[in-house]
Amino acid sequence: MSVPQLVVHRDKELMAQAAAARLITKIVDAQAARGSASIVLTGGRNGNGLLAALSQAPARDAVDWTRLDLWWGDERFLPEGDPERNVTQARAALLDSVPLDPSQVHAMPASDGAYGSDIEAAAAAYETELAAAARPEDHARVPSFDVLMLGVGPDTHVASLFPELPGVRETERMVIAVHGAPKPPPLRISLTLPAIRAAHEVWLLAAGEDKAEAAEIALSGAGELQAPAAGAYGRARTLWLLDEPAASKLPRALYPTASA
């Protein structure tokens, strides 16, 4: 378990640009060290903002896109191409503009895909795909992702793990079907906390005043059942990337002045 580190930027635009630059560096370093990199993407306004900033970053061409595996932390169980699906939004923000090998874009199953409306089978299939990609040195049934990104919801949810719901209590499975999510759509597929914690680094993204209370709760010692974001951490590093409005309820002692 790594202790959370905070980086606070002036506004959400600067946060997205800085996070994109940080991600490019991590990918390039991993590719130099191992030949490939593995990243977990997140949706929502902050995740998509980061991808849009990355698409405009001059250094994006430093990434060897053919040696990058992309996974998702959660997905809405909707038909392929639905504008509300995280992968659809990611394609529009970045993926369609870079030379990715389609076999290395590991989208979660859609509701009109190979498993049809059987969301339990779809979740199990994604877990199987993750297990197949894990290496012996990962010591887990998922890869040790170089970076796993999570948006933080106003209720402190991450991926599709919501406070007090069964998903946040899961300790065995790496991927679950989520029924009755409190925000639409009710059916989702999500990584679990054990899968998240297998990542080398976990980055939590929060921008906007509506995320201030969630950041305060998650970083004040709350338990993961009440605040799933508090239970999301990486093996080597846990990084909270915030803008000033999202950090407005946090004690200034938690982050250095120079990071604003």
Rosetta blueprint (number, residue, H / E / L):
1 M L
2 S L
3 V L
4 P E
5 Q E
6 L E
7 V E
8 V E
9 H E
10 R L
11 D L
12 K H
13 E H
14 L H
15 M H
16 A H
17 Q H
18 A H
19 A H
20 A H
21 A H
22 R H
23 L H
24 I H
25 T H
26 K H
27 I H
28 V H
29 D H
30 A H
31 Q H
32 A H
33 A H
34 R H
35 G L
36 S L
37 A E
38 S E
39 I E
40 V E
41 L E
42 T L
43 G L
44 G H
45 R H
46 N H
47 G H
48 N H
49 G H
50 L H
51 L H
52 A H
53 A H
54 L H
55 S H
56 Q H
57 A L
58 P H
59 A H
60 R H
61 D H
62 A H
63 V L
64 D L
65 W H
66 T H
67 R H
68 L E
69 D E
70 L E
71 W E
72 W E
73 G L
74 D E
75 E E
76 R E
77 F L
78 L L
79 P L
80 E L
81 G L
82 D L
83 P L
84 E L
85 R L
86 N H
87 V H
88 T H
89 Q H
90 A H
91 R H
92 A H
93 A H
94 L L
95 L H
96 D H
97 S H
98 V L
99 P L
100 L L
101 D L
102 P H
103 S H
104 Q H
105 V E
106 H L
107 A L
108 M L
109 P L
110 A L
111 S L
112 D L
113 G L
114 A L
115 Y L
116 G L
117 S L
118 D L
119 I H
120 E H
121 A H
122 A H
123 A H
124 A H
125 A H
126 Y H
127 E H
128 T H
129 E H
130 L H
131 A H
132 A H
133 A H
134 A L
135 R L
136 P H
137 E H
138 D H
139 H L
140 A L
141 R L
142 V L
143 P L
144 S L
145 F L
146 D L
147 V E
148 L E
149 M E
150 L E
151 G E
152 V L
153 G L
154 P L
155 D L
156 T L
157 H L
158 V E
159 A L
160 S L
161 L E
162 F L
163 P L
164 E L
165 L L
166 P H
167 G H
168 V H
169 R H
170 E L
171 T L
172 E L
173 R L
174 M L
175 V E
176 I E
177 A E
178 V E
179 H L
180 G L
181 A L
182 P L
183 K L
184 P L
185 P L
186 P L
187 L L
188 R E
189 I E
190 S E
191 L E
192 T L
193 L H
194 P H
195 A H
196 I H
197 R L
198 A L
199 A L
200 H L
201 E E
202 V E
203 W E
204 L E
205 L E
206 A E
207 A L
208 G L
209 E H
210 D H
211 K H
212 A H
213 E H
214 A H
215 A H
216 E H
217 I H
218 A H
219 L L
220 S L
221 G L
222 A L
223 G L
224 E L
225 L L
226 Q L
227 A L
228 P H
229 A H
230 A H
231 G H
232 A L
233 Y L
234 G L
235 R L
236 A L
237 R E
238 T E
239 L E
240 W E
241 L E
242 L E
243 D E
244 E L
245 P L
246 A L
247 A L
248 S L
249 K L
250 L L
251 P L
252 R H
253 A H
254 L H
255 Y L
256 P L
257 T H
258 A H
259 S H
260 A L
